[in-house]
C-alpha cells in the first residue's frame, strides 16, 4: 500500500530559479529514504509548479480527481503540496467533494529551502504520516502544518510570514503529530459536503463576488454586480451588520442572485435574531440574504460557487455551517 503525493509548486518548492520536484521534496526529509519512516512507498505526481495565487478551483478539482483515483487504486491516503496563499480555500474545496474515508492532506511551507530553517521537510513528513494513519480516516480533507492537524472547514492562514500561520480560530487543531505518532484529539462530525458533481469548466464560468463592508460604505461598487456575477458573499461587521443605507442595496441584489452573509472578523458566527435595526443581521436575513453561519467569507465563497455549479440546495448547504 502506498501514499500518493501531488505537488503544485509554492514556497515549499522554491529553490532560487529552480522549482523542486516531488522527488526533491521527499529527498530533503531525513530518514525517509528506504521508506522506513512511513512503512509505505510514496508515489509522486508532479502536477504543476505555480504560485498558489495562480491556482484555480478547476485545477484543484482536477487534483482531487487524481487523488481519488489513487486511493481507489489502493493508496492509504494522499498529500497535496501547494503555496500557502490559497491553501485554506483549496483544502475546503477538496473537503466538500472528497468521498473517501482515506485522508486527503494539504500542506506547504512558509520558508523556502534556500532560507535558514525551512519548514517544508517537517511539514511534508507530518503530512505523509497523517495520510498513512488509520486514526485520520473519515475526517475528510485536512491541513497539516507545524505538526498540527486542522479540519479544512475551520483552518485559516492568519499571518503573512510566521511558520505558525495556520490556526483554527473557532476550534483549535483537531490533532497533533508527536514524534512518529498521529494523535487525533477530537473527531468533528463529517458533513455531507456537496452532493452534485461540478465540471471544472462549469466553475470557470461561475462568477461569485466577495464584498467586504467598510465604514461609510455606500455600496457604489455593487452597482451592476447582478449583471456580471451569479452570486455574492458579503463580509459584514461583527455578527453580520452593514450600514443602514447598504441594506436595501443588498436586498435588491438578493432578489436577483444568492447573497450570503458572513462576518469579516475572522472568527465566530453571524447571528440571526439579536439586533433589529436597519442593516442588522435580522434585517438582512429578512431581505433574503443567506446565513453563512461560522464560515469565513473566503470559504463561504468557495461553497456558494460549488453549490451553484452543482445545482445543490443553497439553504441546506449553508445550514450545515450555522
WORATA-V879153 format. One record per backbone hydrogen bond with DSSP energy under -0.5 kcal/mol. NH is the residue of the N-H (numbers start at 0). CO is the residue of the C=O. If there is no record, write none. Layout:
# WORATA-V879153
NH|CO ; NH|CO
This chain:
# WORATA-V879153
2|40 ; 3|76 ; 4|42 ; 5|78 ; 6|44 ; 7|80 ; 12|9 ; 13|10 ; 14|12 ; 14|17 ; 17|14 ; 19|12 ; 19|17 ; 24|20 ; 25|21 ; 26|22 ; 27|23 ; 28|25 ; 29|27 ; 31|28 ; 34|31 ; 35|32 ; 36|30 ; 38|34 ; 40|0 ; 42|2 ; 42|40 ; 43|41 ; 44|4 ; 46|6 ; 46|44 ; 47|6 ; 49|7 ; 49|47 ; 53|50 ; 54|51 ; 59|55 ; 60|56 ; 61|57 ; 62|58 ; 63|59 ; 64|60 ; 65|61 ; 66|62 ; 67|63 ; 68|64 ; 69|65 ; 70|66 ; 71|67 ; 72|68 ; 73|70 ; 74|69 ; 75|1 ; 77|102 ; 78|3 ; 79|104 ; 80|5 ; 81|106 ; 86|83 ; 89|85 ; 90|86 ; 91|87 ; 92|88 ; 93|89 ; 94|90 ; 95|91 ; 96|92 ; 96|93 ; 97|93 ; 98|96 ; 103|139 ; 104|77 ; 105|141 ; 106|79 ; 112|13 ; 113|13 ; 114|111 ; 117|114 ; 118|110 ; 119|110 ; 122|118 ; 123|119 ; 124|120 ; 125|121 ; 126|122 ; 127|123 ; 128|124 ; 129|125 ; 130|126 ; 131|127 ; 132|128 ; 132|129 ; 135|132 ; 136|133 ; 137|100 ; 138|135 ; 141|103 ; 142|149 ; 143|105 ; 144|142 ; 144|147 ; 147|144 ; 148|174 ; 149|142 ; 149|147 ; 151|140 ; 153|150 ; 154|150 ; 155|166 ; 157|155 ; 157|164 ; 164|161 ; 166|155 ; 166|164 ; 168|166 ; 170|167 ; 171|167 ; 173|148 ; 174|148 ; 175|182 ; 176|146 ; 177|175 ; 177|180 ; 178|176 ; 180|177 ; 182|175 ; 182|180 ; 183|181 ; 184|173 ; 184|182 ; 185|173 ; 187|185 ; 190|188 ; 193|95 ; 194|192 ; 198|196 ; 201|198 ; 202|198 ; 203|199 ; 204|200 ; 205|201 ; 205|202 ; 206|204 ; 207|205 ; 208|230 ; 210|232 ; 212|210 ; 212|234 ; 216|213 ; 221|218 ; 222|219 ; 224|221 ; 226|223 ; 227|223 ; 227|224 ; 228|224 ; 229|206 ; 230|206 ; 231|257 ; 232|208 ; 233|259 ; 234|210 ; 234|232 ; 235|233 ; 235|261 ; 236|240 ; 239|236 ; 240|236 ; 241|278 ; 245|242 ; 246|242 ; 246|243 ; 247|243 ; 249|245 ; 250|246 ; 251|247 ; 252|248 ; 253|249 ; 254|250 ; 255|252 ; 256|252 ; 257|229 ; 259|231 ; 260|289 ; 261|233 ; 261|259 ; 263|235 ; 269|292 ; 270|238 ; 279|276 ; 281|274 ; 283|279 ; 284|280 ; 285|281 ; 286|282 ; 287|284 ; 288|283 ; 289|258 ; 291|260 ; 293|320 ; 294|291 ; 296|262 ; 299|295 ; 300|296 ; 301|297 ; 302|298 ; 303|299 ; 304|300 ; 305|301 ; 306|302 ; 307|303 ; 308|304 ; 309|305 ; 310|306 ; 311|306 ; 316|312 ; 317|313 ; 318|314 ; 319|315 ; 320|317 ; 321|318
